[in-house]
Amino acid sequence: MEPTQAAGQVVVIGSGLIGRSWAMVFAGGGFRVKLYDVVQQQITNALEYISKEMKELEKSGMLKGTLSAEKQLSLISGCTDLKTAVEGAMFIQECTPEKLELKKKIFGQLDLIVSNEVILSSSTSTLLPTKLFTGLKHVKQCIVAHPVNPPYYVPLVELVPHPETEPSTVDKTHALMKKIGQSPVKLTKEIDGFVLNRVQYAVISEAWRLVGEGVISPADLDLVMSDGLGMRYAFIGPLETMHLNAEGMTNYCERYREGMIHVLKTFGPVPDFSGEIEQQISQAMSEKTPADPEHLKARRAWRDECLMGLAKLKKQMKSN
């Protein structure tokens, strides 16, 4: 049996940008992928986009996995019938728009037609598992696997269980994510914003306050991250940073505990992210990248190229 067929079949529900990325990541791991959507034209568009992307990735040496772009593309097919799509699937990744009722409807439909073995996973970035999966017959097989945009270049996936999710569902999903080259992290319980957005919002909140208080310009604030914190955070996290910035964690806390608490107590309330400060920051951002589709698309393409280069570097650093 060819290794491409041995890996098993995955279903991706929804052919938007996140669905397309997931399809590419799974195919890169050697899995057959059924891309489901209600409208054939959307599937056709998605498959054309994936084909173009994969060929470009192959040219730049950034295609995931060991198979050629052609082989990976042959693993992906479209389907407009849900029952047909899920036949023989071992894993289903839902990528529909971020609307609770829509997602609940999809999982309700899946609940009626799936086996007791398949894992049902959602890409949601904000909806809690208890909101999505409570009451489903197959709730033990349900999990949130929240990717980071764009998933092809940023490998983190947050795995968030429902209180009734079987530990084996979490373990199998974790193993699958590692197999396809992503970096899964396990949350032991659900929490608003999961972890990535909670940390991100803490940074955004203080950034907003510092600009609002006239301490620093928006452009310089972004430099603090891109040419300061972000340099180290691309390879190590805040906790290891503490550990390395002193003679270990205990020593760091002894040295800096009081100072940290003092500074943290000076933080202001949660901003309302509107009004004059919003206009000021918006204007500064638009000076760098005008907020029209053309300029934003070009800047995103540049960002993705940077992420691709960083991914390459991280891979080299790991293999040394």
N, C-alpha and C positions, 0 to 999 in steps of 0.2 A: 504493500500500500504506500502511495506517495505521502511524504510528510505533510504536504499541503492539505491532504484529506484527513490525516490522522488527528489534526488539531481540533476538529469539531466545528460545529456551526453556531454562529452568533447572529442575533437579529438586532438591527438598529431601527428604532421607531422614530420617524421624523427625519427628513432629508435636508434640514437647514444646515447652517454652518457647523454647529456642534455635532450633528448627526454625521455629516460628511467627514469631519475630523476623526470621529470614533471609527467609522467604517475603514478609513485609511490606517488607523493604528491597529485595529484588529487584523486586517489583511496583512499588515507588516509582520504580525506575529504568526502568520500562516493559517489563520482561521477563515473558513468560508463565511461570507457575510451576506445576509439578506437585508436589503435596505427597504424598509416599508414606508409607504406614504399613501395618502388617500387619492392623490392625483398623479397620474402617470407622467404628465409633463414635468412635474417637480422632480420625480425620480430621474427622468432623462437628463434634466439640467444638472442634477447632482452628479450623475455618472460622468457627464462631460467634464464638469469641474474637477472631479477626482482624477480623471485620466490626465488632464492637463497638468494638475499639481504634481502627480506622481512622476510624470516624465521630467518635469523641471527639477524635482527633488533628486531624481536619479542622476541628472546631468551635473548637479552641484555636489553630488556625493553625500547627500543628507537623507537619502531614502532609508526608512527604518527596516530592520529585519535583514534576512539573508537572501530573500527571493528578489528576482528582477521586477521592475515596474509592471512589465507585461504579465508575469505570473500572478502578481498581487491583484492586478485589475481583473484577471480571469476568475478570481475568488469572490468578487463582488457582483451581486445581481440584484435587480429591483423586484418589488412585489407590491401589488395593490390590494391583496386579499390577506387579512390578518391571520386567518386560520391556516392558510397555506404557508405563510411566512414563518410561523412558529413551529411547524412540523420538524421534528428532529433537532430542535435548538437546545443548547445546553445553557445559554446565557442570553438575556434580553436586555438591551440598554435603551431606555426611553429618553427621547430628546425633543419632545414637543414643546411649544411655547410655555412660558412660565405662568400658566393659569391653573389654579387649583382644580377647578371643575373639569377642565379638559384632561388633565393628567389623571384625576380620579376615574373619569369615564374610561380612559384607555386601560388603566389597571383593573377596573371592573370587568372590562371585556376580556382581558388576558386571563383573569382569575377563573373564568368559565371554561377556557380552552387549553390551559397549560397542564403539563404533567406535574407530579410531586417532586421531580428532580431539578427542573429548570430554575435558574436564579432570575428574579425580576428586579431590575436595577433602574434607578432614576438619576438623570443628570442634574436634577434641580439644584439651584444655588441658594434658594431661600426657604423652600417649603419643608417643614419638618416631617420626618417619617410617620409620626402619629397622625398627622393631617392626611397623608397620602394613602397609608396602607391599613389603617385600623378597620377591622371588620372583614377583611379579605380572607377567604378560605386558606390561601397560600401565604399568609402573612409571615410565616417562618422562613420563607424563601425570598423575602423582600429586603432591599437595602438601598440606600442612596449612595451613588458613586459620583461625587461632584468633581468634574474636571476643572482645570484652569484654562482660561481662554488665552491663546489658541492651544488646544490640547496636544497638537502634533509636536510643538516645540517646548511646551512647558509640561513636564511629565507628572506633576503632582495630582493625585486623586484622593479626595477625602471620602472615606468610607464611614457612613453613619447608619447604625442599625436602628430598627424599631425595637421597643422593649421586648417584643415577642420574636424577633429575628433569631434563628438558630445560630449558635457560635460557628457551626460548620459552614453556614452561608457566608459569614464574614471571612473565614479562613480561605474558602474556595475563591471568593472574589479577590482577596488579597493576592493569592497565588496567581490567578489569571492576570491581574494587572501587572504583576512583576514579569510574567511570561511575555507580555506584549510590550515591555520596555517602559511602562509608566512607573511612578513612584507612589505607591499607596500608603496612606497613613490611616490608622484605625482610631476612631472616636469611640469611647466606651458607652457614651449616651448622647442623645440629641441635645442641642443647645442652639438658640437663635443665632443665625449667621455662621454656624459651624465654627471652624477655627481660623481658616484663612481670612475670611472677611472680618472676623472680630479683631484680628491683629491689624489687618489693613485699615479698618475704620478707626482704630486707636491712632494710627499714624496720620491718617487724613484729618482727623479731628484736631490734633495738635498742630498740624501744618496750617490748617485753616485759621486757628486762633493766633498763631505767630504772625501770619500775614495780616490778619485783621487788626492786630495790635500795633502794626507798623514796625515790627521788629526786623523784618526781612522782606525782600521783594518775592513775588511768586516764582520768578525765574531762578533766583538764588536758592530758594527753598528746595526746588527740584534738584538743584546741583548738590545740596546737602545729602540727598539720597543717592543720586546717580554716580557722583564722584566721591562719596563718603561711605555712608552705611551700606549702600547697595553693593559696593565692591566686595566687602567681606561677606555680606549676606548671600551673595551668589554661590558661595561655597560652604559657609558655616552659618548656623542660626544664632539668635541672640543669646541662648543659654551657653553654647560652646564659646561664643565670643567672650562672655564673662569669665568662663573657666580659663581661657588662654590669656586674658588681659591682666591676670594676677597669678599668684602661685596656686592655681586651682580655685574652685568655686567658693570653698569656705573662706579662703584668704580674701577673695574678691568682696564677699559680703562683709567681712570684718572691716575692710578698708573703706568701702563705698556705701554701706547700708545707710548711714545717717544722711549723707549727701543726697542719695537717691530719694529717700523719704521726704527730705526738705524740698527738693525740686518738684516731686510729684504732688505735694500739697499745694503748690502754686498753680497747678493746672486749672483752667477755667471750666465753666459748665459746657455741656454739649452744645455746639453751635447749631443755628437753624439752617445753615447752608443756603441762605437767600440774601436778598437786599444788596447793599453797597459792596460788601466784601465779595459776594458772588460776582457782581459786575466787574470789580477790580481784577479778580482772578481770571474771569472769562476773557477779559480784554488782553491780559498778559499772555494767556495761552494762545489766543487768536493771532497775536502779533507773531508768534513763532510758527503756528500752524493754523491758517484761516479755517473756520469751522464750516467749510462747504465740502460736499462729498468728494470732490476731486483731490483737494489738499489732504483731507483726512485719510483717504485711501492710500495716497502716496506715502504718508507718514507711517501708516500701519504696515505697509509693505517694507519700509525701512526698519521698523521695529522688529518685524518677523525675521528679517535678514540678520539683525543683531542677535536675536534669540537663537537663530540657527548657528551663528558663529560661536556664541557662548556655549550652546549645547555640544558643539564639536570640541571646544576647549575643555569642558567639564569631563567629556568622555576620555580625552587624552590624559587629564589629570588623574582620573580614576585608574587608568590602565598602567600608569607609571609605578 
